Amino acid sequence: MDYTPNIRAKIDAITKKIQELQNELEIEMAKRRAELRFGIEQGKIRFEQEILRRHKELKVSLLRYIVHARPLIALSAFIIYPLIIPLVLLDIFVTIYQAICFPIYGIEKVHRKDYLIFDRYHLAYLNILQKVNCAYCSYANGVIGYVREIGGRTEQYWCPIKHAKRLINAHGQYLHFADYGDAEEYERISTKPFKKPFAS
C-alpha cells in the first residue's frame, strides 16, 4: 500500500512549511536577542553595561530568596535533587551505548555538547541558589534531549514505523518513518542488519 501522489505531495509540502516556520522562528528569536542587547564573543556571553547594571538591581539576595520560599517548595528539594543519580547513570550508559553501537550500525553520533548547555550562570539577576537550580534543570533536560535523539536515531535504524495512534511531540526522525501498515514503504526505507548501514 503506497501513498497516492497527491497525498505524498501534501505531506511533503506540510513538512517543508514546518521547516520554513522553524527557520522563521529562529530569525525572530535572534531579533529578540538583539533587543536584549547581548552578544556572544569567543563563547562568552556579554551584556551591555547598562543592561548588566539593571540586572544587578533586580537580583534577589540569597537570604531573602530562602526566607520567602514556601516550606513545601523547600521540602521538595529532597525529592527533586536525588533524581540527579539516575540522570547521571542514564547519561553514562547511553553515552557508552552510542560509542559502541553507533559505529557498528553506521549511525552518525549525537554530539552531547549540543544538548548540555550551561549559560544561565552569566545572568547577574540570579543569586547563587537560582544559578544552581538553573544548572540542574539545564543538565536534566539536556540529558533527556540527548538521550531522546540517540533513541530516535536508534529507532530509525531498527524500526522506522509510525504508531497507529497519534504520538505527541515525536522526535525529529519520526516524520520520515513509514506509516503504520505500509509494508512497501517500510521495506523501502528500513535499514536492516543485513543491509548496508546508513548515516542519519
N, C-alpha and C positions, 0 to 999 in steps of 0.2 A: 504494500500500500504506500503510494507516494503522494506528495502534495500535488495539487493541480498547479500549473504555472502561475495562475492568478493569486492563489493563497500564498505561495512561496514568495512572490514579488511583494505582497503586502507585508509579510513578516520581515523581509529584508529591508523594506522602506521604513518600518517602525523601528527596527534595530538601529538603522542609520540615524533616524531622528533622535533616538535616545542618546547616541554618541555625540551628536551635534549639540544637544541640550547640556550634556555633561561638560563639553568644551566651553559653551557659553557661560555655564555656572562658574567654571574656573576663571574666566575673564572677569566676571563680576566680583568674585572673591578677591582677585588681585587688585581691583579698583578700591575695594573696601580696605585692604591692607594699606594702600597708598593714602587713603583718608585718615587712617590711624597713625600715619607718619612714622613708620618704622621700616627698616631695611635689614637685609642680611648681608654682612660683609665677612668673607672668609669663614663662613659657617657660624658667625656670631650675630645675634640679633641686636640692632642698635635703634633706640628711640631718640627722637629729638629731645633736647634738654628741657624744653617747656613741658612736653608730654611726660617726661620722666619725673619732673618736679610735681606735676599734678598726681601722678600715680602714687608717689610717696605720701602726699597729703591724704589720699583716700585709704591708705593702709590701716587695717585694724590691728592693734597690738595683740601679741600672743596671749597676754594675760586677759585682756578684755574678751578675746575670742573664746577662751576656755571658760571664763566665768559666765558668759552669756549663752553657752551651749546648753541645750535641753538635756537633762540627765539621761533620758533613754537613748538619745543620739550618741552621747559619750559612751554609754554602755555597749552600744552596737559595735564599737571598735573591737571588742573582744570576739566578735563573730566575723567581722569583715577581714581583719588583718591576718588571722591564721590561714585564710584562703591563699596567702602567698605561697604556702608549701606545695599544694597540688599544682598551682600555676607554674612554679619553678620546675617541678618534676615533669609536667607536661611539656614545657619549653625544652628541657634537656632531651627527653625521649623522642619528641617529634623531630628535633634537630638531628639526632643520631639516625633516626629512621630515614630522613631525607638524604643525609650524607651517604648512607649505604645504598639505599634503594633507587633513588632518582637516577644516578648514573647507570644502573642496571637497566632501568626502564627507558632510558633516553629522554627523560623529562628535564626541562630546564629548572634549575634550583630557584627557590624563593629566597630573596635577599632579606634576611632578618632585620637589617638596619633600616629598611624601608617601612617597617611596621612599628618598631620600638623607637619612638621619638620623644626625647626629653628636652623640651624647650620652655616650659612654663615657669621654670625657676628664674628666668630672666625678668619676670614681671614684678616690678617694685611694689605693686599694691597687694601682694600676697605676703603673709607672715610665714615663718618657718614651718609651722604645722600645716598650713594650707599648701605650701610647696611640697611637703612630704605626701600629703593626700593626693595632690596632682600627679606626683611621680608614681604613686601606687596605681592610680587609675590609668596612667599612660602605659605602665608595664602590663597591667591586667588586660586592657583592651587591645594593646599591641600584640600580646601573645595570642589572644583569641583570633585576631585578624590574620596573624602569621600562620597559625595552625589551620584556620579556615581555608587559606589559599593553598596550603600544602594538601589539605583534604580535597579541595576542589580539583587540583591537578591530578591527584591520585584517582579520584572518581572518573575524571575524563579519560584516564588511561584504561581503567578496569571496567567501568560500567557507565558509558555516556548515554544514559536513557533517562528522559524526564519521567517524573512521577505522574500517575493518573490523577492524583489530587493536586490542587494548586499549592505550590511551595512559596511561602512568604520569605522575601528577602534572600533569594537564591544567590549563590556565589557567581563570579564573573564568567566561568566556563559554561554554566548551566544553559544559557541561551543557545549554545551550539550543540547541545545534546540531541539525540534522536527522540522524536515523540514516542510516547508510550504506545506500544503496539505496532510501531512502524519498523518491521523486521528488516526491510530492504535498506532503509536509511541507517539503521544500526550497523548492518553489515558493511555499508559503505564507509562510515566514519570511525568504526571501532578499531582500536589497536590491540589486537590480541597478543598474548605472549609469544605465539609462533610467527607473528608478523614483524615487519621492520619497525623499530621504535620511532617515535616522533619527538620533536621538541615543541613544547607548548609556547 
